[in-house]
């Protein structure tokens, strides 16, 4: 019974202009939007400032909760980006270590020098590839941090 009355008050607090009828069916009081019996009485529910204030307060709490959820999601995305960067750094270091080991095998002759030069170029390309990916993730982190700061600054 109380939830039904609460719903009626919420409907009225939202400014809905629906008719509400009160009937007695099988000895129980029933409220409905349509006449539920031939002797249905029309009920007038007055909206008080307290009702509208409560609705506004609930809406503000819901907005704050939604904002908190979005902040948390943004922070999780930042952590995912930071983890990606760490993974990129590990992969880069692994590739460079492999190339350094190859470079150490180069002989001190013309063929070895040529091979060593090509390995050096490959090392530069590897470092550049991974740095590009890291830079992209760092830009994404900066954008996400700015978003989180904006969300925290909202009233």
Secondary structure, DSSP 8 states (H G I E B T S, - for coil): -HHHHHHHHHHHHTT----EEEEEETTEEEEESS--STT-EEE-----HHHHHHHHHHHHHHHHHHHHHHHHHHHHHHHHHHHHHHHHHHHHHHHHHHHHHHHHT--SSHHHHHHHHHHHHHHHHHHHHHHHHHHHHHHHHHHHHHHHHHHHH--
